[in-house]
Amino acid sequence: MRDASLERNTKETRIAVTVNLDGTGQYSIATGVGFLDHMLEQLSRHSLIDIDLKAEGDTHIDFHHTVEDSALALGEAVSRALGDRKGIHRYGAATIPMDETLTRVAIDLSNRPYLVWRVGFSRDKLGSFDTELFKEWYQAFAQMAGATLHVETLYGENNHHIAESGFKALARALRQAVEIDPRKADAVPSTKGVLGGTL
């Protein structure tokens, strides 16, 4: 079983997370940020990655630290669970509709973090959630998961749909990328023999 647990404690946040890449999409999420909880529940359910994530943060200031640090912790847990990334498909892509909105996500678990973000919101907030924090979440997740990540909303009007279709597309792309390829389960999916930009 490919799983990992970790804690990330700073003066701003305290986070504990466990992931199981070979799960069934079971989740227990409590970050103190309702909209983030909703998005992470979608991520777990549609990726089939079991996620248990608890966070306490300085939300009396704003949601920035909790959102970013939750992504850092989750991304690191995914990376640890992947280990040497031997046998994974490595690549994944999904285009997800949600009513009038269509969002596309492509991922490469290359161990070379990079984010391309082509998503626009017409409102600064969804409830009390700052929409600019979505990019911060994806950037932090890509950094710690070791993922090249492209996120693009092709069209859409409803800001909730834009946000949610992105997380669902990430989930489906991630599901493909982390799965073991039975034809090459014993090999790192790279002609270099290793995934990463430093070797």
C-alpha positions in Angstrom: 0.0 0.0 0.0 1.3 3.4 -1.0 0.6 5.7 1.9 2.2 8.4 3.9 1.5 10.5 7.0 3.1 13.7 8.2 2.7 16.7 10.4 3.5 20.3 9.5 3.6 22.7 12.4 4.5 26.4 12.2 3.7 29.5 14.1 0.8 30.1 11.6 -0.6 26.6 11.1 -0.7 23.0 12.5 -1.5 20.4 10.0 -1.7 16.6 10.1 -2.3 14.6 6.9 -2.5 11.0 5.8 -2.9 9.8 2.2 -3.4 6.4 0.6 -2.8 6.5 -3.1 -4.5 3.1 -3.5 -7.7 4.0 -1.7 -11.3 4.3 -2.6 -11.8 8.1 -2.2 -12.6 8.1 1.5 -11.9 11.4 3.2 -12.0 13.2 6.5 -11.2 16.9 6.0 -11.3 19.7 8.6 -9.3 22.8 7.8 -11.5 25.5 9.4 -12.1 26.9 5.9 -15.4 25.5 4.6 -14.8 26.1 0.9 -11.4 24.5 1.0 -12.9 21.4 2.8 -15.4 21.1 0.0 -12.7 21.2 -2.7 -10.5 18.7 -0.9 -13.4 16.4 -0.5 -13.9 16.5 -4.3 -10.2 15.9 -4.8 -10.3 12.8 -2.7 -13.6 11.4 -4.0 -12.7 11.7 -7.7 -9.0 10.7 -7.5 -9.8 7.7 -5.3 -7.0 8.8 -3.0 -8.0 8.5 0.7 -7.2 11.8 2.4 -7.3 12.5 6.1 -6.4 16.2 6.7 -6.8 18.3 9.8 -5.6 21.9 10.0 -5.7 24.6 12.6 -4.5 28.0 11.4 -4.6 31.7 12.0 -7.9 32.1 10.1 -8.8 35.1 12.4 -6.2 37.0 10.2 -7.3 35.4 6.8 -7.3 32.1 5.1 -4.0 32.4 3.2 -1.7 30.5 5.6 -4.2 27.6 6.1 -4.9 27.3 2.4 -1.2 27.3 1.3 0.1 25.2 4.1 -2.6 22.6 3.6 -1.5 22.3 0.0 2.2 22.1 1.0 1.4 19.3 3.5 -0.9 17.4 1.1 1.6 17.7 -1.8 4.5 16.4 0.4 2.4 13.5 1.6 1.6 12.5 -2.0 5.2 12.8 -2.9 6.3 10.6 0.0 3.6 8.0 -0.9 4.9 7.9 -4.5 8.4 7.0 -3.2 10.8 6.6 -6.2 7.7 6.8 -8.5 8.6 3.4 -10.0 5.8 1.9 -12.1 3.4 4.9 -12.1 1.8 6.1 -15.3 3.3 9.5 -14.5 1.1 11.5 -16.8 -2.6 12.3 -16.4 -5.1 14.6 -18.0 -8.8 15.4 -17.6 -11.3 17.8 -19.1 -14.2 18.3 -16.7 -17.5 20.0 -17.5 -19.6 21.5 -14.7 -22.8 23.1 -16.2 -21.6 26.1 -18.3 -17.9 25.6 -17.3 -15.2 23.5 -18.8 -11.8 23.1 -17.2 -8.8 21.1 -18.3 -5.9 19.8 -16.1 -2.8 18.0 -17.2 -0.2 16.7 -14.8 3.3 15.2 -15.0 4.6 13.7 -11.8 8.1 14.4 -13.1 9.5 15.6 -9.7 10.1 18.9 -11.5 7.5 21.4 -10.0 5.9 23.9 -12.3 2.5 25.5 -12.5 0.8 27.0 -15.6 -2.3 28.8 -14.4 -4.9 30.0 -16.9 -7.9 30.5 -14.7 -9.9 33.7 -14.2 -12.5 34.6 -11.7 -15.0 37.5 -12.1 -15.3 37.9 -8.3 -12.7 38.5 -5.6 -14.5 36.2 -3.1 -16.6 33.1 -3.0 -18.4 33.6 0.3 -15.5 34.5 2.6 -12.9 32.7 0.5 -10.5 34.9 -1.6 -10.5 33.5 -5.1 -6.8 34.5 -5.5 -6.0 31.7 -3.0 -6.8 29.0 -5.6 -3.6 29.7 -7.5 -1.7 29.7 -4.2 -3.1 26.3 -3.4 -2.2 24.8 -6.8 1.3 26.3 -6.7 2.0 24.9 -3.2 0.6 21.5 -4.1 2.7 21.3 -7.4 5.8 22.4 -5.5 5.7 19.7 -2.8 4.1 16.9 -4.9 6.9 17.4 -7.6 4.3 17.9 -10.3 4.3 19.9 -13.5 0.7 21.1 -13.5 -1.3 22.9 -16.1 -4.7 24.2 -15.2 -6.9 26.0 -17.7 -10.5 27.0 -17.6 -11.6 27.0 -21.2 -14.8 28.8 -20.5 -17.2 29.4 -17.7 -19.2 32.0 -15.9 -20.1 30.8 -12.4 -17.2 31.2 -10.1 -18.1 28.2 -7.9 -18.2 26.0 -11.0 -14.9 27.3 -12.2 -13.3 26.4 -8.8 -14.9 23.1 -8.4 -14.4 21.9 -12.0 -10.6 22.6 -11.5 -10.4 20.4 -8.4 -12.4 17.6 -10.1 -10.2 17.8 -13.2 -7.0 17.7 -11.0 -8.5 14.7 -9.2 -9.1 12.7 -12.4 -5.7 13.6 -13.8 -4.0 12.7 -10.6 -5.8 9.4 -10.5 -4.4 8.5 -13.9 -0.9 9.6 -13.1 -0.4 7.8 -9.7 -1.8 4.5 -10.9 0.6 1.6 -11.5 1.2 0.6 -15.1 1.1 -3.2 -15.1 3.2 -3.3 -18.2 6.1 -1.4 -16.5 5.5 -1.8 -12.8 9.2 -2.4 -12.1 10.5 0.7 -13.9 10.8 4.4 -13.3 8.8 6.0 -16.2 11.8 8.0 -17.6 14.6 7.3 -20.1 16.9 8.8 -17.4 16.0 6.1 -15.0 15.1 8.7 -12.4 12.4 11.3 -12.1 13.7 14.7 -11.0 15.5 17.8 -12.4 18.6 17.7 -10.2 20.3 14.4 -11.3 
